[in-house]
Amino acid sequence: MGQTAKDVHVHDSSAAADVTRVAFQGELGAFGDEAVQVYFGSHLQSRAESIPYRAFSDVFRAVAAGKVDYGLVPVENSQAGSINDVYDLLRQHDLFVIGEIGHPVNHCLLALPGQQLGDIKRVISHPQALAQSDVFLRELGAEIVATYDTAGSAKMVREEQLQGVAAVAGAGAAELYELDILARGIQTIKDNFTRFIALGREPAARRDGEAKTMLVMATAHQPGSLNKCLAFLAENHINLLKLESRPSRQRAWEYVFYLDFEGHRDDPAVRSALADLVSHTTFCKVLGSFARSI
């Protein structure tokens, strides 16, 4: 009998003090689980225990309530773009972004042992994974059904013994749930990366090297407001890395803006820009300053 998900990640309670407990969305074997092990296991040189949660909101609540030490959630994919639910949750919760990692996402088509590609009539996976594999899946001609997770779909195929059904997930999920890999690297864009951000209850300590700051703000609903705010960054020679808008959920057709830019909130130039932003926005919150890796 092969390893089960429980066998892979449960640690002896006597070593619990040495383990960093990290929440992620999905099932064990998902790309979020892999990213937890890479970021906290290697980048922070800590032994990480991945704690799966079904929804992104559950991850945020677990970190806020102290049920885990940290969280790790995807915020954007190099092919499919931003993950809007996570952006909305960043504004709703009082947590800090303490780091980031760009994790390669190589999708595989997984099925029960003995199944062939021609047997597959239905493909299940997370909507992002399905979107990232759209060309392959169109050519396959199977019914496409969205689920809550990549590895969760693989687990479903195994536990429910689903004949004629394949899951889009990583090679690690195939090993974990004892499935065959019918096709590898099925993502449309081969250099496919997901950017994950780490969440904590306290700000990250300042580290040497390049830094990045994430911020959310709302501007007055009048001409030139956003342009004026962005000018404060330019005037302080701060490089804007990303600008994302989301509905404010307060009034129809009003938006909040998420900014990623170079520098740390303690840098003189960033402090100056933030002071100007606070005075010219209706809402301004620094989500975190942390070591830049992307």
C-alpha positions in Angstrom: 0.0 0.0 0.0 1.3 3.5 -0.9 1.6 6.5 1.3 -1.6 8.3 2.2 -1.9 12.1 2.6 -1.9 11.7 6.3 1.3 9.7 6.3 3.1 12.4 4.3 2.6 15.5 6.6 1.9 14.3 10.1 4.8 14.9 12.5 5.6 13.4 15.9 4.1 15.6 18.6 7.4 15.7 20.5 8.8 17.7 17.6 5.9 20.0 17.4 7.8 23.0 18.8 10.2 22.7 15.8 7.5 22.7 13.2 6.0 25.8 11.4 2.3 25.2 10.8 1.2 26.8 7.5 -2.3 27.0 6.2 -3.0 26.7 2.5 -6.0 26.2 0.3 -6.6 22.8 -1.2 -5.6 19.2 -0.4 -2.2 17.8 0.4 -0.3 17.4 -2.9 -1.7 20.7 -4.3 0.7 23.3 -5.7 0.0 25.4 -2.6 1.3 22.5 -0.5 4.4 22.3 -2.7 4.9 26.1 -2.3 4.6 25.9 1.5 7.4 23.3 1.6 9.6 25.4 -0.7 9.1 28.8 0.9 9.0 27.8 4.6 11.1 24.7 4.3 13.9 26.1 2.2 13.6 29.9 2.0 13.1 30.3 5.7 15.0 27.1 6.7 12.1 25.8 8.8 10.4 22.5 9.0 6.9 23.2 7.7 3.7 21.3 8.2 1.1 22.0 5.6 -2.4 22.4 7.0 -5.1 22.2 4.2 -8.2 24.3 4.2 -11.0 24.2 1.7 -11.3 27.9 0.9 -9.1 30.9 0.8 -11.2 32.6 3.4 -10.6 29.6 5.8 -6.8 30.2 5.4 -7.2 33.9 6.4 -9.4 33.0 9.3 -7.0 30.3 10.5 -4.0 32.7 10.5 -6.0 35.5 12.2 -7.3 33.2 14.9 -3.8 31.8 15.7 -4.7 28.2 14.6 -1.6 28.2 12.5 1.6 30.1 12.4 1.3 31.5 8.9 -0.7 31.1 5.7 0.3 30.9 2.0 -2.1 31.9 -0.7 -1.8 32.4 -4.5 -2.3 36.0 -5.6 -1.7 35.7 -9.4 -0.7 33.4 -12.2 1.6 34.2 -15.0 -0.9 33.0 -17.5 -4.4 33.3 -16.0 -3.8 36.6 -14.1 -4.9 37.7 -10.7 -6.9 35.7 -8.2 -9.5 38.2 -7.2 -10.8 36.4 -4.1 -7.4 36.7 -2.4 -7.2 40.4 -3.2 -10.6 41.0 -1.6 -9.6 39.0 1.5 -6.4 41.0 1.9 -8.6 44.1 2.5 -11.1 42.3 4.8 -8.5 40.8 7.2 -5.9 42.5 9.5 -3.0 40.4 8.4 0.4 41.3 6.9 2.0 40.1 3.7 5.4 38.9 4.9 6.9 37.4 1.8 6.4 35.9 -1.7 7.5 33.1 -3.9 7.1 32.4 -7.6 6.3 28.6 -7.8 6.4 26.7 -11.1 3.1 25.1 -12.0 3.4 22.1 -14.3 0.0 20.5 -14.9 -0.5 16.8 -15.6 -3.6 14.8 -16.5 -4.2 12.1 -13.9 -6.5 9.1 -13.9 -7.0 5.7 -12.3 -4.4 3.0 -13.1 -5.2 1.3 -16.4 -7.1 4.2 -17.9 -6.0 5.5 -21.3 -6.3 9.0 -22.8 -9.1 7.8 -25.1 -11.1 6.6 -22.1 -11.4 10.1 -20.6 -14.9 11.7 -21.0 -14.7 14.2 -18.2 -11.9 16.4 -16.7 -12.1 18.0 -13.2 -9.9 20.5 -11.5 -9.7 24.0 -10.0 -10.9 26.7 -12.5 -7.4 28.3 -12.6 -5.8 24.9 -13.6 -8.5 24.4 -16.3 -7.9 27.9 -17.7 -4.2 27.3 -17.7 -4.6 24.1 -19.7 -7.3 25.3 -22.0 -5.7 24.4 -25.4 -4.9 20.8 -24.4 -8.4 20.3 -22.9 -10.1 21.7 -26.0 -8.3 19.2 -28.1 -9.1 16.4 -25.7 -12.8 17.1 -26.2 -13.9 15.9 -22.8 -16.5 17.6 -20.5 -14.8 20.1 -18.3 -16.0 20.4 -14.7 -14.6 22.9 -12.2 -13.9 21.8 -8.6 -12.4 23.5 -5.6 -8.8 22.2 -5.9 -6.3 20.4 -8.2 -5.1 17.8 -5.7 -8.6 17.6 -4.3 -9.8 16.5 -7.8 -7.1 13.8 -7.9 -8.1 12.6 -4.4 -11.8 12.5 -5.7 -10.8 10.3 -8.6 -9.0 7.9 -6.4 -11.5 7.7 -3.5 -14.6 7.5 -5.7 -12.8 5.2 -8.2 -14.0 7.4 -11.1 -13.7 5.6 -14.4 -13.5 7.8 -17.5 -12.6 10.9 -15.3 -9.2 12.6 -15.2 -7.9 15.3 -12.9 -5.6 18.2 -13.8 -3.1 18.4 -11.0 0.7 18.1 -10.3 2.9 15.0 -10.5 3.1 15.1 -6.7 -0.6 14.5 -6.5 -0.3 11.5 -8.8 2.2 9.9 -6.4 0.3 10.8 -3.3 -3.1 9.5 -4.6 -1.6 6.6 -6.6 -2.8 7.7 -10.0 -1.4 7.3 -13.5 -0.1 10.3 -15.4 -1.7 10.3 -18.9 0.0 13.5 -20.0 2.6 15.9 -18.6 3.1 19.6 -19.0 -0.4 20.2 -20.4 -0.4 23.9 -19.5 -0.8 26.2 -22.5 2.2 28.4 -21.6 5.0 26.1 -20.6 6.7 28.7 -18.3 3.8 28.8 -16.0 4.3 30.3 -12.5 2.0 31.2 -9.7 3.0 33.9 -7.3 2.1 33.0 -3.7 2.2 35.4 -0.8 2.9 34.5 2.8 0.5 35.8 5.5 1.4 36.5 9.2 -0.1 38.3 12.2 2.9 40.6 12.5 4.9 42.5 9.9 8.0 41.0 8.4 11.3 42.0 9.9 13.4 44.2 7.6 16.0 42.2 5.6 19.0 43.1 3.5 18.5 43.4 -0.2 15.6 44.5 -2.4 12.2 45.0 -0.9 8.7 45.2 -2.2 5.6 46.9 -0.6 1.9 46.0 -1.2 -0.7 48.6 -0.5 -4.5 49.0 -0.9 -6.1 52.4 -1.3 -9.3 54.1 -2.4 -9.4 57.5 -4.1 -12.0 60.2 -4.4 -14.5 59.4 -7.2 -13.4 62.4 -9.3 -11.2 63.0 -12.4 -7.5 62.7 -11.9 -7.6 61.2 -8.4 -5.8 58.0 -9.3 -3.3 59.8 -11.6 -2.4 62.2 -8.8 -1.7 59.3 -6.3 0.4 57.5 -8.8 2.4 60.7 -9.4 3.5 60.6 -5.7 5.4 57.4 -6.5 7.0 58.8 -9.6 8.0 62.0 -7.8 9.9 59.9 -5.2 11.5 57.7 -7.9 9.6 54.6 -6.8 9.0 51.9 -9.5 5.4 50.7 -9.7 5.3 47.0 -10.3 1.6 46.2 -10.4 -1.7 48.0 -10.3 -4.9 46.0 -9.7 -8.5 47.3 -9.2 -11.4 45.6 -7.4 -15.0 46.7 -6.7 -15.2 48.6 -3.5 -18.3 46.7 -2.4 -19.5 50.0 -0.9 -21.0 51.7 -3.9 -21.7 50.6 -7.4 -18.9 51.4 -9.9 -16.5 52.5 -7.3 -13.1 50.7 -6.9 -10.2 50.1 -4.6 -6.7 49.8 -6.0 -3.9 47.4 -5.0 -0.4 48.5 -5.7 2.9 46.6 -5.7 6.0 48.8 -5.8 9.7 48.7 -5.1 11.0 49.7 -1.7 10.3 49.2 2.0 7.8 51.3 4.0 10.8 52.4 6.2 12.7 53.8 3.2 12.7 57.6 3.2 11.3 57.8 -0.3 8.5 55.4 0.5 7.7 57.1 3.7 7.4 60.4 1.8 5.1 58.9 -0.8 3.0 57.2 1.8 2.5 60.5 3.7 1.2 62.1 0.4 -1.0 59.1 -0.4 -2.6 59.2 3.1 -3.5 62.8 2.6 -5.0 62.3 -0.9 -6.9 59.0 -0.5 -10.1 58.1 1.3 -8.5 54.9 2.5 -4.9 53.7 2.5 -3.4 50.6 4.1 0.0 49.1 3.7 -0.5 45.3 3.4 3.2 44.6 4.0 6.8 45.3 3.1 9.0 42.2 2.6 12.0 40.9 0.7 11.4 40.9 -3.0 11.9 37.6 -4.9 9.9 38.3 -8.0 
